[in-house]
């Protein structure tokens, strides 16, 4: 993921209407934990991670509007990231499974997608 220098959000994240340009910074050697860092405000960053290491069965269904907004033409170009809420420890850290960040690596366009599955939580423990 470190080869994606600038990510343009097609829709701003809730609560941050003026922030649209971000970069992804790896925080560990394996590239699992990353910071989605604003290019306009260096203090603004979100902790994100791919779902695979924590939720291997997670397979969000993205609606046609998001596919069009992100100009997705091939599933291989899609990276899904979960926004994490850090806790005092890894056991207290939660993941937002209801609203993943979907990134088209080809166009470098991204957006947070709110999924229709109401069984998914915004505060799912990262580790059991």
C-alpha positions as CSV (number, residue, x, y, z in Angstrom):
1,X,0.0,0.0,0.0
2,X,3.0,2.3,0.4
3,X,3.0,2.9,-3.4
4,X,-0.1,5.0,-3.3
5,X,1.2,8.5,-2.6
6,X,-2.0,10.6,-2.7
7,X,-5.6,9.5,-2.1
8,X,-8.5,11.7,-3.2
9,X,-11.7,11.2,-1.2
10,X,-14.6,11.6,-3.6
11,X,-16.8,12.3,-0.5
12,X,-15.3,13.8,2.7
13,X,-15.3,11.8,5.8
14,X,-18.1,12.7,8.2
15,X,-17.1,15.6,10.4
16,X,-14.3,16.7,8.0
17,X,-15.9,18.4,5.1
18,X,-12.8,20.2,3.8
19,X,-10.4,17.3,4.0
20,X,-10.2,15.4,0.7
21,X,-6.5,14.7,0.1
22,X,-4.8,12.0,2.1
23,X,-1.8,9.7,2.0
24,X,-1.4,6.2,3.5
25,X,1.6,5.8,5.8
26,X,2.5,2.3,7.0
27,X,3.0,2.1,10.7
28,X,4.4,-1.4,11.0
29,X,6.8,-3.6,9.0
30,X,4.0,-5.8,7.7
31,X,1.9,-2.9,6.4
32,X,-1.0,-4.0,8.5
33,X,-1.6,-0.9,10.5
34,X,-1.5,2.4,8.6
35,X,-2.3,6.0,9.1
36,X,-4.5,7.8,6.7
37,X,-3.0,11.2,7.0
38,X,-4.5,14.4,5.7
39,X,-2.2,16.4,3.3
40,X,-3.9,19.7,4.3
41,X,-3.8,19.2,8.0
42,X,-0.8,17.1,9.2
43,X,-2.4,16.6,12.6
44,X,-5.4,14.9,11.1
45,X,-5.0,11.2,10.7
46,X,-7.0,8.0,11.0
47,X,-5.8,4.6,12.0
48,X,-6.7,2.1,9.3
49,X,-6.0,-1.6,8.6
50,X,-7.0,-4.1,6.0
51,X,-9.7,-6.5,7.3
52,X,-8.0,-9.8,6.3
53,X,-5.6,-10.2,9.3
54,X,-8.4,-9.5,11.8
55,X,-11.7,-10.4,10.0
56,X,-10.8,-13.0,7.3
57,X,-14.5,-13.6,6.4
58,X,-15.3,-9.9,6.0
59,X,-16.6,-9.3,2.5
60,X,-18.5,-6.0,2.2
61,X,-20.9,-5.5,-0.7
62,X,-20.4,-2.0,-2.1
63,X,-23.3,-0.4,-3.9
64,X,-23.3,0.6,-7.6
65,X,-23.1,4.3,-6.7
66,X,-19.8,3.9,-4.8
67,X,-18.4,1.7,-7.7
68,X,-19.3,4.5,-10.1
69,X,-17.9,7.3,-7.8
70,X,-14.6,5.4,-7.5
71,X,-14.5,4.5,-11.2
72,X,-13.9,0.8,-10.3
73,X,-13.6,-1.4,-13.3
74,X,-11.7,-4.3,-11.8
75,X,-12.0,-5.9,-8.4
76,X,-8.2,-6.4,-8.4
77,X,-7.9,-2.6,-8.1
78,X,-10.0,-2.4,-4.9
79,X,-8.5,-2.2,-1.4
80,X,-10.8,-2.2,1.6
81,X,-9.5,-0.6,4.8
82,X,-11.2,-0.5,8.2
83,X,-11.2,2.7,10.3
84,X,-10.0,1.8,13.7
85,X,-10.6,3.4,17.1
86,X,-7.5,2.9,19.1
87,X,-7.9,1.8,22.7
88,X,-5.4,1.6,25.5
89,X,-4.3,-1.8,24.1
90,X,-4.9,-3.9,21.0
91,X,-7.7,-5.7,23.0
92,X,-9.5,-2.4,23.5
93,X,-9.1,-1.2,19.9
94,X,-12.3,-1.4,17.7
95,X,-12.9,-1.5,14.0
96,X,-15.8,0.1,12.1
97,X,-17.1,-2.8,10.0
98,X,-20.2,-0.9,9.0
99,X,-18.4,1.9,7.1
100,X,-15.2,0.7,5.5
101,X,-12.9,2.9,3.4
102,X,-12.9,1.6,-0.2
103,X,-9.9,2.6,-2.3
104,X,-9.5,2.2,-6.1
105,X,-5.7,1.8,-6.4
106,X,-5.8,2.5,-10.1
107,X,-7.5,6.0,-9.8
108,X,-6.4,6.6,-6.2
109,X,-10.0,7.6,-5.5
110,X,-11.6,6.6,-2.2
111,X,-14.6,7.0,-0.1
112,X,-16.1,5.7,3.1
113,X,-19.0,3.4,2.3
114,X,-21.9,2.9,4.7
115,X,-23.0,-0.6,4.3
116,X,-26.7,-1.7,4.4
117,X,-26.0,-4.7,6.7
118,X,-27.2,-3.5,10.1
119,X,-25.6,-6.5,11.8
120,X,-22.2,-5.0,11.2
121,X,-21.0,-2.8,14.1
122,X,-19.0,0.4,14.1
123,X,-17.2,-0.8,17.3
124,X,-16.2,-4.4,16.7
125,X,-13.3,-5.5,18.9
126,X,-10.2,-5.9,16.7
127,X,-9.1,-9.0,18.6
128,X,-11.1,-11.4,20.7
